[in-house]
Amino acid sequence: MSQPINNQNPNLYQPRWQAPAGYAPPAYGAAGYAPVQQAVPEQEDEGKGKRRVAAAFVGGALALTLAMGGVLAYLTDTESVTNNLSLDTNLSIALTEPNWDPEAAKAMTPTMEIAKDPTITNDGTVDEYVFAKVQMPVFTGSVVGEDGKATAVTNMDLYAFTVGEGWTQIGEPTVADGVRTYTYQYSKTLAAGEAATPVFDKLITANLTSDVGITDNQVIIDAFSIQKQGFDTPAAAWAAYNAQQTAAATDTNGA
């Protein structure tokens, strides 16, 4: 760019470039002449341009959607609780006879009484129902009745006993192989440390009139217990106990 012209003072006009003396511009087409060419932008197809605009719009919308998905936030919460549990499986009973004297049981004679008091105690920690089975030897022969007369008997208990308070008989007794078996249930629940009343407290030998062929014999007491939880009555508990024992025996035999 040259300096502005001062018409009032021509001597102040100082162009930036002056041709030296004898300079002549090269003729058009001469060597060293290279005209400046300006590129003309190519005319773009109108449909192609619209398609590019649409593609750009779709791409931008997709990018916006992805960006929004990446920054969405939701309210969340979580809770956890851990409980320590323990099982009480200490279901246990003890069967004792505090007044039993083995020596006194030797050489028993008719009408003789002997102390025998089977007692069931809950020596565990689980509340329970208790049951007892009494196996009594039987004989066939004759006995002297209260009227003093001899009476023939068949499968009569060798020893008589009276069931203790709180005990009731379950079903009818059964007789097999010279033994009559009674089953009893105790009406109350035994808590830890509690004892039931004795199933009975003594045995009385039958008033035999003659030798019935029995010398050594046994009276067997079996005690059972089942948890109170889950049962409203001793009878319901006993039914469940028997069902469980039957199922266990079936599994054993099946194996």
Secondary structure, 3 states (H helix, E strand, C coil): CCCCCCCCCHHHCCCCCCCCCCCCCCCCCCCCCCCCCCCCCCCCCHHHHHHHHHHHHHHHHHHHHHHHHHHCCCCCCCCCCCCCCCCCCCCCEEEECCCCCHHHHCCCCCCCEEECCCEEEECCCCCEEEEEEEEEEEEEEEEECCCCCEEEEEEEECEECCCCCCEEECCCCEEECCEEEEEEEECCCECCCCECCCCCCEEEECCECCCCCCCCCCCEEEEEEEECCCCCCHHHHHHHHHHHHHHHHHHHHHC
